[in-house]
Amino acid sequence: MEKKQIPFLAMGGLYQQDDLDAAISVIKEVCDGRGSFFPLPEENEFQQLFAAHEGARKAVAVNSCGTALDCCMMALGIGDGDEVITTPFSFVCTAGTAVARGARVVFADIHHETLNLDPERVREKITERTKAIIPVHFAGLSCDIDAFDAISKEAGIPVIYDAAHAVGAKHNNMPIGGKGKASCYSFQGNKNMTCLGEGGAVTTDDDQFAEKVRQLKTFGYVYGEKLRIVSIGFNYRMTKVQLAVGITQIKKIDFVNSLKRERMQRLNELLRDVDEIILPPGIDENHACHLYVIRINTDVLAVKADLFAAHLKNNYGIQTAKHYPPIWEWEIFATLGYDGSDCPVAAKVASQVLSLPVFPNTTYEDLEYIAYSIKQTVYELRK
Ligand SMILES: Cc1ncc(COP(=O)(O)O)c(C=O)c1O
């Protein structure tokens, strides 16, 4: 096949005329002297649409998943002396907000197939200091919510889901946004939906928790006859222009996810006979299809993913990404004394993974080329 160049795009979803119109209409109203950037009717509309889509009673829009997680840590009163259990196989932010609030992060290992936090490994890490558990729906695949519900009930520990990859994900055909104490979403530019490059939301079925998060994202204000500030909060709000685009984006997220799902399923078909590659699990209607992460089956092909990725890039022009190096490898966590000794599955998996470029507009011809290049790379590295 003729060599192509296939980049790993910095844009996971679809931006179209409806998004442009939504953004421009807000700015135009301001230019015409008819509107302002505040107050925010779009905030309520977006929050209602998002909560309904994710199956939660309430959604609170914030400006990132990081600030969503931070609001949850603050709302739970996480601080010095507390422990928060999470996965090391995620973006650093999953663990960072707990550390920023003074807690000690405790890494529990992941499941070798789903790559999600393993509930059995979490059980082993619970102490009287454990104040929260943060599982991640990795790549868009829902984690074992039933098991985490059971742990939460037995141990009385709240679960905050990092749903950065998971807008539209389902668990047993049900949306996930009302599960646990809360879920934290990202609308950063790489995600399947984005609000002009940034954004986030907290969803929850707990009205009081939602109100606490709402206060924290706006300086601690309680709205009412008399404005009161009852806690120290921040300005973690999305802008009105972002919220207007959030409305157009949430309306088409199922379509975007389905475009990615069809392409991921096609790649699964094309690669299914390659023993050297472990395919991503669970790419079905429940999967939010944010990332398509393959693993080199290092028991069959003794090659690290980094070398495989370099070969793909240099010889076939296919750019990949790594989701993720384990969090303990980031300098700050290494300095704090973390390592992978307790998480052998995550350590092994992190050396095996690479994310392939699968986007809503990826052509089927490109998918054929990607599969062909992977098979060639396997063949060439086997020699
Ligand atoms: C699993 C996970 N959690 C949290 C974040 C942080 O999201 P944001 O950039 O919206 O703060 C990301 C970002 O990619 C992520 O992948």
The ligand as an SDF file (V2000), in Angstrom:
LIG
                    3D

 16 16  0  0  0  0  0  0  0  0999 V2000
   -8.9220   10.4950   32.9550 C   0  0  0  0  0  0  0  0  0  0  0  0
   -8.8050   11.9830   32.9430 C   0  0  0  0  0  0  0  0  0  0  0  0
   -9.1280   12.6620   34.0470 N   0  0  0  0  0  0  0  0  0  0  0  0
   -9.0750   14.0110   34.0950 C   0  0  0  0  0  0  0  0  0  0  0  0
   -8.6550   14.7370   33.0110 C   0  0  0  0  0  0  0  0  0  0  0  0
   -8.5780   16.2300   33.0970 C   0  0  0  0  0  0  0  0  0  0  0  0
   -9.5300   16.8010   32.2810 O   0  0  0  0  0  0  0  0  0  0  0  0
   -9.5320   18.3940   32.0630 P   0  0  0  0  0  0  0  0  0  0  0  0
   -8.4660   18.6800   31.0820 O   0  0  0  0  0  0  0  0  0  0  0  0
  -10.8980   18.6880   31.5500 O   0  0  0  0  0  0  0  0  0  0  0  0
   -9.2690   18.9960   33.3910 O   0  0  0  0  0  0  0  0  0  0  0  0
   -8.3080   14.0820   31.8310 C   0  0  0  0  0  0  0  0  0  0  0  0
   -7.8710   14.8490   30.6510 C   0  0  0  0  0  0  0  0  0  0  0  0
   -7.5280   14.3790   29.6270 O   0  0  0  0  0  0  0  0  0  0  0  0
   -8.3790   12.6620   31.7860 C   0  0  0  0  0  0  0  0  0  0  0  0
   -8.0480   11.9890   30.6850 O   0  0  0  0  0  0  0  0  0  0  0  0
  1  2  1  0
  2  3  1  0
  2 15  2  0
  3  4  2  0
  4  5  1  0
  5  6  1  0
  5 12  2  0
  6  7  1  0
  7  8  1  0
  8  9  2  0
  8 10  1  0
  8 11  1  0
 12 13  1  0
 12 15  1  0
 13 14  2  0
 15 16  1  0
M  END
$$$$
